[in-house]
């Protein structure tokens, strides 16, 4: 029973921290006609909470994803500008599970036509609560038309921040790939 409870706890934690992607775009824009992009920077200096390695991982992953969709990076005079924004929040996950042990006792029966006789039963239940702290990151990519400055596409991914360097090195490109699946043009390469 203890192993089953631990398994259920692990399943609940792992499924609740899956990355969530949201996206919206201008339905009147033909995204297949966008050929060049540039980075306009980080909104409201939100990159100050990131180290240089993670910033590089993010921009490299975005470049790979845009390249796979036929877009080329240029320093200026691009078709669209990309702005980035990140927020990190401390969160607490609370889980509870109940273990039940019961059903010991004798409940009797009947002899002939007389009254029945009974016994006693014993059972116990206990509920365990567990809280764990983690960091949740929300990363926003906005694509603006270079000339009109209108928002063309917005992609948002919310996920748990991996603390270990070796995990972030692999997880950041995977999360960016997941986010870019919501981009209106699919990869060609």
C-alpha positions as CSV (number, residue, x, y, z in Angstrom):
1,X,0.0,0.0,0.0
2,X,2.9,2.4,0.8
3,X,4.4,1.8,-2.6
4,X,1.1,2.4,-4.3
5,X,0.7,5.7,-2.4
6,X,4.2,6.8,-3.3
7,X,3.5,5.9,-7.0
8,X,0.3,7.9,-7.0
9,X,2.1,10.8,-5.4
10,X,4.8,10.7,-8.0
11,X,2.3,10.5,-10.9
12,X,0.4,13.5,-9.5
13,X,3.5,15.6,-9.2
14,X,4.9,14.8,-12.6
15,X,1.6,15.4,-14.4
16,X,0.9,18.6,-12.7
17,X,4.2,20.2,-13.8
18,X,3.9,19.5,-17.5
19,X,4.5,22.5,-19.7
20,X,1.4,24.4,-20.8
21,X,1.5,26.3,-24.1
22,X,-0.9,29.0,-25.2
23,X,-0.8,30.9,-28.5
24,X,-2.6,33.5,-30.4
25,X,-2.0,35.1,-33.8
26,X,-3.4,37.6,-36.3
27,X,-5.7,35.5,-38.7
28,X,-5.2,38.0,-41.5
29,X,-1.4,37.5,-41.7
30,X,0.1,35.1,-44.2
31,X,3.0,33.8,-42.0
32,X,4.5,31.9,-45.0
33,X,5.5,35.3,-46.4
34,X,7.6,36.3,-43.4
35,X,11.2,35.6,-44.4
36,X,13.4,37.6,-41.9
37,X,13.3,38.3,-38.2
38,X,15.4,40.2,-35.7
39,X,15.4,40.2,-31.9
40,X,14.2,43.5,-30.3
41,X,15.4,42.4,-26.9
42,X,13.9,41.4,-23.5
43,X,10.8,43.2,-22.3
44,X,11.1,45.2,-19.1
45,X,14.6,43.8,-18.5
46,X,13.0,40.5,-17.5
47,X,16.3,38.7,-18.6
48,X,18.0,40.0,-15.5
49,X,16.7,36.9,-13.6
50,X,18.4,34.6,-16.2
51,X,22.1,33.8,-16.4
52,X,24.0,34.3,-19.7
53,X,24.0,30.6,-20.4
54,X,20.2,30.2,-20.2
55,X,19.7,33.4,-22.3
56,X,22.0,31.9,-25.0
57,X,20.2,28.5,-24.8
58,X,16.8,30.3,-25.3
59,X,17.9,32.4,-28.2
60,X,19.8,29.6,-29.9
61,X,16.7,27.3,-29.6
62,X,14.5,30.0,-31.0
63,X,16.9,30.6,-33.9
64,X,16.8,26.9,-34.7
65,X,13.1,26.8,-34.6
66,X,12.6,29.9,-36.8
67,X,15.3,28.6,-39.3
68,X,13.4,25.3,-39.5
69,X,10.4,27.3,-40.6
70,X,12.2,29.2,-43.4
71,X,13.0,32.4,-41.5
72,X,16.4,34.0,-41.5
73,X,17.9,36.1,-38.7
74,X,19.1,39.6,-39.7
75,X,20.3,42.4,-37.5
76,X,18.0,45.1,-38.9
77,X,15.4,45.8,-41.6
78,X,13.6,42.5,-40.9
79,X,10.0,41.6,-41.7
80,X,9.3,41.0,-38.0
81,X,10.8,41.8,-34.6
82,X,10.8,39.3,-31.8
83,X,10.6,40.4,-28.1
84,X,11.0,38.0,-25.2
85,X,9.7,38.1,-21.7
86,X,10.2,35.8,-18.7
87,X,8.8,35.6,-15.2
88,X,9.8,33.2,-12.5
89,X,7.4,32.6,-9.5
90,X,7.9,30.5,-6.4
91,X,5.1,27.9,-6.1
92,X,4.1,25.3,-3.6
93,X,2.6,22.0,-4.6
94,X,0.4,20.3,-2.1
95,X,-0.7,16.6,-2.3
96,X,-2.6,14.4,0.0
97,X,-3.2,10.7,0.1
98,X,-5.1,8.5,2.4
99,X,-4.2,5.0,3.5
100,X,-7.0,2.7,4.8
101,X,-6.5,-0.4,6.8
102,X,-9.7,-2.1,7.8
103,X,-12.1,-4.9,8.0
104,X,-10.9,-6.9,11.0
105,X,-13.7,-8.5,13.1
106,X,-16.6,-10.8,13.4
107,X,-20.1,-9.8,12.4
108,X,-21.9,-12.9,13.5
109,X,-24.9,-14.6,12.2
110,X,-28.2,-16.2,13.2
111,X,-29.1,-19.5,14.8
112,X,-32.4,-20.8,13.9
113,X,-35.2,-18.3,14.3
114,X,-33.6,-16.3,17.1
115,X,-31.9,-12.9,17.0
116,X,-28.5,-12.6,15.4
117,X,-25.4,-11.9,17.4
118,X,-22.8,-9.5,16.4
119,X,-19.1,-8.7,16.7
120,X,-16.8,-5.8,16.4
121,X,-14.9,-4.4,13.4
122,X,-11.8,-2.3,13.5
123,X,-10.4,0.0,10.7
124,X,-8.1,2.9,10.6
125,X,-7.5,5.6,8.0
126,X,-4.7,8.2,7.9
127,X,-4.1,11.1,5.5
128,X,-0.7,12.3,4.7
129,X,-0.1,15.8,3.3
130,X,3.1,16.7,1.5
131,X,4.2,20.2,0.3
132,X,7.0,20.8,-2.1
133,X,8.4,24.1,-3.3
134,X,9.4,24.7,-6.9
135,X,9.9,27.5,-9.4
136,X,7.5,28.1,-12.2
137,X,8.6,30.0,-15.3
138,X,6.5,31.7,-17.8
139,X,8.2,32.6,-21.1
140,X,6.5,34.8,-23.7
141,X,7.6,35.3,-27.3
142,X,5.9,38.2,-29.1
143,X,6.3,38.8,-32.9
144,X,5.6,42.3,-34.2
145,X,5.4,43.6,-37.7
146,X,8.5,45.7,-38.3
147,X,6.6,48.5,-40.1
148,X,3.2,48.7,-38.4
149,X,4.4,47.5,-35.0
150,X,1.2,45.4,-34.8
151,X,1.4,42.1,-32.8
152,X,1.3,39.2,-35.2
153,X,1.9,36.2,-33.0
154,X,2.2,35.5,-29.3
155,X,3.4,32.2,-27.8
156,X,3.4,31.5,-24.1
157,X,4.8,28.5,-22.3
158,X,4.6,27.9,-18.5
159,X,6.7,25.2,-17.0
160,X,8.7,24.2,-14.0
161,X,12.2,25.6,-13.9
162,X,14.9,22.9,-13.8
163,X,17.5,23.6,-11.2
164,X,20.2,21.4,-12.4
165,X,22.4,22.7,-15.2
166,X,22.5,19.5,-17.2
167,X,18.7,19.3,-17.2
168,X,18.3,22.9,-18.3
169,X,20.7,22.3,-21.2
170,X,18.3,19.7,-22.5
171,X,15.0,21.0,-21.3
172,X,15.2,24.5,-22.6
173,X,15.4,23.5,-26.3
174,X,12.7,20.9,-25.8
175,X,10.4,23.5,-24.2
176,X,11.1,26.0,-27.0
177,X,10.3,23.3,-29.6
178,X,7.0,22.6,-27.8
179,X,6.2,26.3,-27.7
180,X,7.0,26.7,-31.4
181,X,4.5,23.9,-32.4
182,X,1.9,26.6,-31.8
183,X,3.5,28.9,-34.4
184,X,1.3,29.1,-37.5
185,X,4.0,27.7,-39.9
186,X,5.2,24.2,-39.4
187,X,8.9,23.2,-39.7
188,X,10.1,22.4,-43.2
189,X,13.4,20.8,-42.2
